[in-house]
Amino acid sequence: MHDVNCSIKPAHLARLAAAFAAATLLATPLLAAGEECNEACWEWQVDSHSNGPTTGFAPVGPWLVHAIGGVVYVRAKATGQQLSEYVTSPKGTARVPAVVDLGESEEHWYAFVAAAGGRLSKLDLATPLPATLPLAVGDGHPQVRQIQRSSCPLEDTFIAEPIVQRRADSNAGFTPGKDIVMVATALGCGDTTGNQVLAFDAADITQPPLWVFNSGEFEIGRIHSCLLDLAHNRLVCGAENPSGSLQYGVFSIDTNDGSLVWGSDYGANVHARVAFGTPGGPGADHIYVGDQSGHVRSFDAADGTLRGDAYIRPATYHDPWAIDFDLVAAAGDFSGIVLAIGGGGVMTAVYDEGTDFIELWQATADDAVTAPIVISELAKAYVGLKDGRFSQFDLATGSDDANSPIGSLGTVPYYGGMALSAYVNADGGWRVVGTYDYLLPNSQYALTRQYRVPCVPATRCQFYDVIFRDDFE
């Protein structure tokens, strides 16, 4: 990895320089005439009881779908009002529910939920939404199945989210002739080699798998996340890679039949979700992988050839700097920039020049508990912090330009997790919505709040103001 950015190709340097200059024009929040931005422009908040970590949000039409612990919620985007819920596993859910429209002649939305304990459920989001979401029914069967071994019923589970590939979104190279849902296992009971990816007919997940990746021909550790490469009909997954082994830490499989396209044993365990390069930059056809040894690597999406390797660490750090949070690639004028947060709470921006990385900046994100969210058209990145704030960073410089402390946490400690997501609202403006888990005596709660962004400097971007409130239910 280069230490300076003078080796960026002139055309790319000019594009980035123009983007950095334009970033200073985006500091005004999306407000109506005469409206003031108080308390960081939050629009609504709701409190709910919680029994575990929170996941990210899936924005769908007028809804926000997310999970807190073992409960899946559907909320109204405009108000945060809970419209419906479904209780899955008391141990929690894996990442974000996959919410998709599988209707043939008209819209019909479903949510696929992978829950701890190896339970895959398909929920019916048909309108009007009932208070309790029903399981979908396919060919007369309730759409739920357990994917765990009889020899390890208490420890086999899911960590990775379910992935749906729809025929309507796919190109002619996608040949199953049906929508499919894919899940990846995280086996327990000491099994570090037998993990699989399984594909099911999305219309009826109770039927036998359409295909299975790894029926014993490979040694695959617990799979932490997967990402769909729709253009190439591939699924790219990151897995644990036991020390000293030659197991794949990242691998790409064909979504038509589950065959291995390529795999890499570079580095250590891969806990963070990979990111794909975005159009417009020299890394448009690259896959970015962050691992537990503190490396961010770039691979050719077609064949897995290693294209670049950056050791991401603060200048004062000498030990391996584990990357636990998902990588994020910027788009548009900032294409080529990849953000990574390591265990030291420092967010690093590197630039993929095609054959190597260049470090652009580092910014402190103390006690980060979420992956960064990048909104390239606003030139901003957002990170959730353990004390309940979320920080707004300038994508061009890494400066923390909207963040303030909230004082002592007192008897209201952080508990379990925080999740942030962003989406474009019906009014064309961006929103950041998130949930923060906190603990009161004898009770665990989750505060969900939505903001208009970007926040202006010196305003608070925080979810956690419960220490100032006394209206708990």
C-alpha positions as CSV (number, residue, x, y, z in Angstrom):
1,M,0.0,0.0,0.0
2,H,1.3,3.4,-0.9
3,D,1.8,6.0,1.9
4,V,1.0,9.0,-0.3
5,N,-1.7,9.7,-2.9
6,C,0.6,11.3,-5.5
7,S,0.5,8.0,-7.6
8,I,-3.2,8.2,-8.3
9,K,-3.6,8.4,-12.1
10,P,-4.2,12.0,-13.2
11,A,-7.7,11.4,-14.5
12,H,-8.7,9.7,-11.2
13,L,-7.0,12.4,-9.2
14,A,-8.9,15.1,-11.1
15,R,-12.2,13.4,-10.5
16,L,-11.6,12.9,-6.8
17,A,-10.3,16.5,-6.4
18,A,-13.5,17.8,-8.0
19,A,-15.6,15.6,-5.8
20,F,-13.7,16.7,-2.7
21,A,-14.3,20.4,-3.6
22,A,-18.0,19.8,-4.3
23,A,-18.4,18.1,-0.9
24,T,-18.2,21.5,0.8
25,L,-21.4,22.5,-0.9
26,L,-23.4,19.8,0.7
27,A,-23.5,21.0,4.3
28,T,-27.1,22.2,4.4
29,P,-29.7,19.8,5.8
30,L,-32.9,18.9,3.9
31,L,-35.3,21.4,5.7
32,A,-38.3,23.3,4.7
33,A,-38.1,27.1,4.5
34,G,-37.9,28.7,7.9
35,E,-37.5,25.3,9.7
36,E,-34.8,25.0,12.3
37,C,-32.7,21.9,12.8
38,N,-33.0,21.0,16.5
39,E,-31.8,17.9,18.2
40,A,-30.0,16.8,15.0
41,C,-33.2,16.8,12.8
42,W,-34.8,13.7,14.2
43,E,-38.3,13.1,12.9
44,W,-39.6,10.4,15.2
45,Q,-38.6,7.9,17.9
46,V,-40.1,4.8,19.4
47,D,-39.2,2.7,22.5
48,S,-39.8,-1.0,22.6
49,H,-38.8,-3.8,24.9
50,S,-35.9,-5.9,23.7
51,N,-34.6,-9.4,24.1
52,G,-31.4,-9.2,22.1
53,P,-29.2,-7.4,19.5
54,T,-30.7,-5.3,16.8
55,T,-30.3,-5.7,13.0
56,G,-30.2,-3.3,10.2
57,F,-33.3,-2.1,8.3
58,A,-34.9,-3.1,5.0
59,P,-36.8,-0.1,3.5
60,V,-39.7,-1.4,1.4
61,G,-42.3,1.0,0.0
62,P,-43.9,2.8,3.0
63,W,-42.3,0.3,5.5
64,L,-39.2,-0.3,7.4
65,V,-38.5,-4.0,8.3
66,H,-36.0,-4.8,11.0
67,A,-35.4,-7.2,13.9
68,I,-34.7,-6.7,17.6
69,G,-33.6,-9.9,19.2
70,G,-36.0,-12.6,18.1
71,V,-38.8,-10.2,16.9
72,V,-39.2,-9.0,13.4
73,Y,-41.0,-5.6,13.2
74,V,-42.7,-3.7,10.3
75,R,-42.8,0.0,10.9
76,A,-44.2,3.0,9.0
77,K,-41.4,5.1,7.5
78,A,-43.3,8.3,8.1
79,T,-44.0,7.8,11.9
80,G,-42.1,4.8,13.1
81,Q,-45.4,3.3,14.2
82,Q,-45.3,-0.5,14.6
83,L,-47.7,-2.1,12.1
84,S,-46.9,-5.7,12.5
85,E,-44.5,-8.2,14.2
86,Y,-43.4,-11.8,14.1
87,V,-41.5,-13.7,16.9
88,T,-38.8,-16.0,15.5
89,S,-36.1,-17.4,17.7
90,P,-35.5,-16.1,21.2
91,K,-31.8,-16.2,20.4
92,G,-32.1,-13.5,17.8
93,T,-31.9,-13.2,14.0
94,A,-29.1,-13.1,11.5
95,R,-28.3,-9.7,10.1
96,V,-31.1,-8.1,8.0
97,P,-34.3,-9.9,6.8
98,A,-34.4,-10.3,3.0
99,V,-37.5,-8.4,1.9
100,V,-38.5,-9.0,-1.7
101,D,-41.5,-8.8,-4.1
102,L,-42.3,-12.2,-5.4
103,G,-45.6,-11.4,-6.9
104,E,-46.3,-12.5,-10.5
105,S,-48.9,-10.1,-11.9
106,E,-49.0,-7.6,-8.9
107,E,-46.8,-6.8,-5.9
108,H,-46.7,-9.3,-3.1
109,W,-43.9,-8.8,-0.6
110,Y,-42.3,-11.4,1.6
111,A,-39.6,-11.4,4.3
112,F,-37.1,-14.2,4.6
113,V,-35.6,-14.4,8.1
114,A,-32.7,-16.5,9.2
115,A,-32.8,-16.9,13.0
116,A,-30.4,-18.3,15.5
117,G,-30.8,-22.0,15.9
118,G,-30.9,-22.7,12.2
119,R,-34.5,-21.6,11.6
120,L,-35.4,-20.1,8.1
121,S,-38.9,-18.5,7.9
122,K,-40.8,-16.9,5.0
123,L,-43.2,-14.2,6.3
124,D,-46.2,-12.9,4.3
125,L,-46.3,-9.1,4.0
126,A,-49.6,-9.0,2.1
127,T,-51.6,-5.8,2.8
128,P,-53.4,-4.9,4.9
129,L,-50.8,-5.9,7.4
130,P,-52.2,-7.8,10.4
131,A,-50.9,-7.2,13.9
132,T,-49.0,-10.5,13.8
133,L,-47.2,-11.3,10.5
134,P,-48.3,-14.8,9.3
135,L,-46.0,-17.4,7.9
136,A,-46.3,-17.6,4.1
137,V,-47.9,-20.8,2.8
138,G,-46.5,-22.6,-0.3
139,D,-48.2,-25.6,-1.8
140,G,-50.2,-26.0,1.4
141,H,-47.1,-26.0,3.6
142,P,-46.3,-23.3,6.2
143,Q,-43.0,-21.7,5.0
144,V,-40.5,-22.5,7.8
145,R,-37.7,-25.1,8.1
146,Q,-35.0,-26.0,10.5
147,I,-31.5,-26.4,9.0
148,Q,-29.5,-28.0,11.7
149,R,-28.0,-31.4,12.4
150,S,-29.6,-33.8,14.8
151,S,-26.2,-34.3,16.4
152,C,-25.9,-30.6,17.2
153,P,-29.4,-29.1,17.6
154,L,-28.4,-26.4,20.2
155,E,-25.4,-24.9,18.5
156,D,-25.9,-25.1,14.7
157,T,-27.1,-21.7,13.6
158,F,-27.0,-18.8,11.1
159,I,-24.8,-15.7,11.2
160,A,-25.1,-14.7,7.6
161,E,-28.3,-13.1,6.3
162,P,-30.5,-15.0,3.7
163,I,-29.9,-13.9,0.1
164,V,-32.7,-13.9,-2.6
165,Q,-32.0,-13.9,-6.3
166,R,-35.1,-13.1,-8.4
167,R,-35.5,-14.1,-12.0
168,A,-36.9,-10.6,-12.7
169,D,-33.6,-9.0,-11.6
170,S,-31.3,-11.5,-13.3
171,N,-29.8,-11.8,-16.8
172,A,-30.1,-14.6,-19.3
173,G,-27.2,-16.4,-17.6
174,F,-29.4,-17.2,-14.6
175,T,-30.9,-20.6,-15.5
176,P,-32.8,-22.1,-12.5
177,G,-36.0,-20.7,-14.0
178,K,-37.3,-19.7,-10.5
179,D,-36.6,-17.2,-7.7
180,I,-34.2,-18.8,-5.2
181,V,-33.2,-18.0,-1.6
182,M,-29.8,-18.9,-0.3
183,V,-28.6,-19.5,3.3
184,A,-25.2,-20.2,4.7
185,T,-24.5,-22.2,7.9
186,A,-22.5,-21.6,11.0
187,L,-22.1,-25.0,12.5
188,G,-21.4,-25.6,16.2
189,C,-20.1,-28.5,18.3
190,G,-16.5,-27.8,17.2
191,D,-17.2,-28.3,13.4
192,T,-14.8,-26.0,11.6
193,T,-14.9,-27.6,8.1
194,G,-18.5,-28.8,7.2
195,N,-20.3,-25.5,6.6
196,Q,-22.5,-25.2,3.5
197,V,-24.5,-22.8,1.4
198,L,-27.9,-24.1,0.4
199,A,-30.4,-22.8,-2.2
200,F,-34.1,-23.3,-2.0
201,D,-37.0,-22.5,-4.3
202,A,-38.3,-19.2,-2.9
203,A,-41.8,-20.2,-3.6
204,D,-41.6,-23.2,-1.3
205,I,-38.6,-23.5,1.1
206,T,-39.9,-26.7,2.6
207,Q,-38.8,-28.6,-0.6
208,P,-35.4,-30.3,-0.9
209,P,-32.6,-27.9,-1.7
210,L,-32.1,-27.0,-5.4
211,W,-28.3,-27.2,-4.8
212,V,-25.8,-27.5,-2.0
213,F,-22.3,-26.0,-1.9
214,N,-19.9,-28.3,0.0
215,S,-21.2,-31.8,0.5
216,G,-17.8,-32.7,1.9
217,E,-15.5,-31.8,-1.0
218,F,-14.3,-28.7,0.7
219,E,-13.3,-27.6,4.2
220,I,-15.4,-24.5,5.1
221,G,-15.5,-22.7,8.4
222,R,-18.5,-20.8,9.9
223,I,-19.9,-18.5,7.3
224,H,-20.4,-14.9,8.5
225,S,-21.9,-13.1,5.5
226,C,-22.6,-13.4,1.8
227,L,-23.2,-10.8,-0.9
228,L,-24.9,-11.4,-4.3
229,D,-23.0,-10.5,-7.4
230,L,-26.0,-10.2,-9.6
231,A,-24.2,-9.3,-12.8
232,H,-22.2,-12.6,-12.7
233,N,-24.8,-14.8,-11.0
234,R,-22.4,-15.5,-8.1
235,L,-22.6,-15.4,-4.3
236,V,-19.5,-14.2,-2.5
237,C,-19.1,-15.3,1.1
238,G,-16.7,-14.7,4.0
239,A,-15.9,-17.5,6.4
240,E,-13.8,-18.3,9.4
241,N,-10.3,-19.6,8.5
242,P,-8.7,-21.4,11.4
243,S,-5.1,-20.5,12.1
244,G,-2.6,-22.5,10.2
245,S,-5.3,-24.0,7.8
246,L,-5.6,-23.6,4.1
247,Q,-9.3,-23.2,4.2
248,Y,-11.0,-20.5,2.1
249,G,-11.6,-17.2,4.0
250,V,-13.6,-15.9,1.0
251,F,-15.1,-17.8,-1.9
252,S,-17.3,-17.2,-4.9
253,I,-20.0,-19.8,-6.0
254,D,-22.2,-20.0,-9.1
255,T,-25.8,-19.3,-8.1
256,N,-27.1,-21.6,-10.9
257,D,-25.7,-24.8,-9.4
258,G,-23.7,-24.0,-6.3
259,S,-20.3,-24.9,-7.9
260,L,-17.2,-23.2,-6.7
261,V,-15.9,-20.5,-9.0
262,W,-12.9,-19.4,-6.9
263,G,-11.7,-19.3,-3.4
264,S,-8.9,-17.6,-1.5
265,D,-7.1,-18.6,1.7
266,Y,-5.2,-15.3,2.1
267,G,-5.3,-13.9,5.6
268,A,-7.3,-14.8,8.6
269,N,-11.0,-15.1,9.5
270,V,-13.4,-13.0,7.5
271,H,-16.2,-11.7,9.7
272,A,-17.0,-8.6,7.8
273,R,-19.2,-8.6,4.7
274,V,-17.3,-8.0,1.5
275,A,-18.0,-5.0,-0.8
276,F,-18.0,-4.7,-4.5
277,G,-16.3,-2.1,-6.5
278,T,-18.6,0.6,-8.0
279,P,-18.7,1.9,-11.6
280,G,-16.5,4.8,-12.5
281,G,-13.4,3.8,-10.6
282,P,-10.5,1.6,-11.6
283,G,-11.7,-1.1,-9.1
284,A,-15.2,-1.4,-10.7
285,D,-14.7,-5.2,-11.2
286,H,-13.1,-5.8,-7.8
287,I,-14.3,-7.4,-4.6
288,Y,-13.0,-6.0,-1.3
289,V,-12.4,-8.3,1.7
290,G,-11.4,-7.3,5.2
291,D,-10.1,-9.9,7.7
292,Q,-9.2,-10.4,11.3
293,S,-5.5,-9.7,10.6
294,G,-6.3,-6.1,9.7
295,H,-5.9,-6.5,5.9
296,V,-8.1,-5.1,3.2
297,R,-7.6,-7.0,0.0
298,S,-8.9,-6.5,-3.5
299,F,-9.7,-9.5,-5.7
300,D,-10.7,-9.7,-9.4
301,A,-14.4,-10.6,-9.3
302,A,-14.1,-12.9,-12.3
303,D,-11.3,-15.3,-11.1
304,G,-10.2,-14.2,-7.6
305,T,-6.8,-12.9,-8.7
306,L,-5.3,-10.8,-5.9
307,R,-5.1,-7.1,-7.1
308,G,-4.2,-5.1,-4.0
309,D,-3.4,-5.5,-0.3
310,A,-3.6,-2.8,2.4
311,Y,-2.7,-3.3,6.0
312,I,-5.2,-1.1,7.8
313,R,-4.0,0.1,11.2
314,P,-3.4,3.4,13.1
315,A,0.2,4.6,13.1
316,T,0.5,3.8,16.8
317,Y,-0.9,0.3,16.5
318,H,1.5,-2.6,16.0
319,D,-0.7,-5.6,16.7
320,P,-3.1,-7.1,14.2
321,W,-6.1,-4.8,13.9
322,A,-9.2,-7.0,13.4
323,I,-11.8,-5.8,10.9
324,D,-15.1,-6.8,12.3
325,F,-17.4,-4.4,10.6
326,D,-18.6,-4.7,7.0
327,L,-16.6,-2.9,4.3
328,V,-18.3,-0.2,2.3
329,A,-17.3,1.1,-1.1
330,A,-18.3,4.7,-2.1
331,A,-19.9,5.4,-5.5
332,G,-20.3,8.1,-8.0
333,D,-17.7,10.8,-7.9
334,F,-16.1,8.9,-4.9
335,S,-15.9,5.6,-6.7
336,G,-12.7,3.7,-5.7
337,I,-12.8,4.7,-2.1
338,V,-13.3,1.9,0.4
339,L,-14.0,2.4,4.1
340,A,-12.9,0.0,6.8
341,I,-13.2,0.1,10.6
342,G,-10.8,-1.9,12.7
343,G,-10.8,-3.0,16.3
344,G,-9.0,0.2,17.4
345,G,-12.1,2.3,16.4
346,V,-10.3,4.1,13.6
347,M,-12.0,4.4,10.2
348,T,-9.6,4.3,7.3
349,A,-10.4,5.4,3.7
350,V,-8.3,3.7,1.0
351,Y,-8.4,4.3,-2.7
352,D,-8.2,1.4,-5.2
353,E,-6.1,2.5,-8.1
354,G,-6.5,-0.8,-9.8
355,T,-3.3,-2.6,-8.8
356,D,-2.9,-1.4,-5.2
357,F,-4.4,0.7,-2.5
358,I,-3.5,4.3,-1.5
359,E,-4.4,5.5,2.0
360,L,-6.4,8.7,1.9
361,W,-7.3,9.5,5.5
362,Q,-7.9,8.0,9.0
363,A,-10.6,9.2,11.4
364,T,-11.2,8.2,15.0
365,A,-14.6,6.5,15.6
366,D,-14.2,5.6,19.2
367,D,-16.1,2.5,20.3
368,A,-17.8,2.1,16.9
369,V,-20.5,-0.5,17.0
370,T,-21.7,-0.4,13.4
371,A,-20.2,-0.6,10.0
372,P,-20.0,2.8,8.2
373,I,-22.9,3.9,6.0
374,V,-21.8,5.9,2.9
375,I,-24.1,8.4,1.1
376,S,-21.9,9.3,-1.7
377,E,-24.1,12.0,-3.2
378,L,-24.1,13.9,0.2
379,A,-20.3,13.2,0.6
380,K,-21.0,11.8,4.0
381,A,-20.3,8.6,6.0
382,Y,-22.1,7.7,9.2
383,V,-20.9,5.4,12.1
384,G,-22.8,4.3,15.2
385,L,-21.0,4.6,18.5
386,K,-21.3,2.7,21.7
387,D,-22.4,5.7,23.7
388,G,-25.5,6.2,21.5
389,R,-24.3,8.8,19.2
390,F,-23.8,8.3,15.5
391,S,-21.1,10.4,13.9
392,Q,-21.3,12.1,10.6
393,F,-17.9,12.1,8.7
394,D,-16.9,14.1,5.7
395,L,-16.2,11.6,3.0
396,A,-13.6,13.9,1.4
397,T,-11.4,14.6,4.4
398,G,-12.5,12.2,7.2
399,S,-13.4,15.1,9.5
400,D,-16.1,14.3,12.2
401,D,-18.4,17.3,11.3
402,A,-21.5,16.5,13.3
403,N,-21.0,14.8,16.6
404,S,-21.3,15.8,20.3
405,P,-20.9,14.1,23.6
406,I,-24.0,13.5,25.8
407,G,-22.4,13.3,29.2
408,S,-22.3,10.5,31.7
409,L,-24.2,7.4,30.9
410,G,-25.0,6.9,34.6
411,T,-27.2,3.9,35.2
412,V,-28.3,3.6,31.5
413,P,-25.7,1.4,29.9
414,Y,-25.3,0.2,26.4
415,Y,-26.6,-3.3,25.8
416,G,-26.4,-5.7,22.8
417,G,-26.0,-3.6,19.7
418,M,-26.8,-0.7,17.4
419,A,-27.7,-0.7,13.8
420,L,-27.9,2.0,11.2
421,S,-29.4,2.1,7.7
422,A,-30.0,4.8,5.1
423,Y,-32.6,5.2,2.4
424,V,-34.1,7.9,0.0
425,N,-37.5,9.0,1.3
426,A,-40.5,9.7,-0.9
427,D,-39.6,13.5,-0.7
428,G,-36.3,12.7,-2.4
429,G,-34.3,13.4,0.8
430,W,-32.0,11.0,2.6
431,R,-32.9,9.5,6.0
432,V,-30.8,7.6,8.5
433,V,-32.7,5.3,10.7
434,G,-31.3,3.1,13.5
435,T,-32.0,1.3,16.7
436,Y,-29.9,1.4,19.9
437,D,-30.1,-1.2,22.7
438,Y,-29.9,0.0,26.3
439,L,-30.6,-1.3,29.7
440,L,-32.6,0.0,32.6
441,P,-32.9,-1.8,35.9
442,N,-34.6,-5.1,35.2
443,S,-35.5,-4.2,31.7
444,Q,-33.9,-4.1,28.3
445,Y,-35.1,-1.6,25.7
446,A,-34.5,-0.5,22.2
447,L,-34.8,3.1,21.0
448,T,-35.5,3.5,17.3
449,R,-35.1,6.9,15.7
450,Q,-35.1,8.4,12.3
451,Y,-33.2,11.5,11.1
452,R,-33.0,13.8,8.1
453,V,-29.4,14.0,6.9
454,P,-26.9,15.5,6.5
455,C,-26.8,17.0,10.0
456,V,-25.3,20.5,10.3
457,P,-22.1,21.0,12.3
458,A,-22.6,21.4,16.1
459,T,-25.9,19.7,16.2
460,R,-26.3,16.4,17.9
461,C,-26.4,13.2,15.9
462,Q,-27.4,10.8,18.7
463,F,-30.0,8.1,19.3
464,Y,-29.3,7.8,22.9
465,D,-30.9,10.6,24.9
466,V,-32.8,8.3,27.2
467,I,-30.9,9.6,30.3
468,F,-32.9,12.8,29.8
469,R,-36.3,11.1,29.5
470,D,-38.7,9.6,32.0
471,D,-41.6,8.4,29.8
472,F,-40.6,4.8,29.5
473,E,-43.4,2.3,29.1
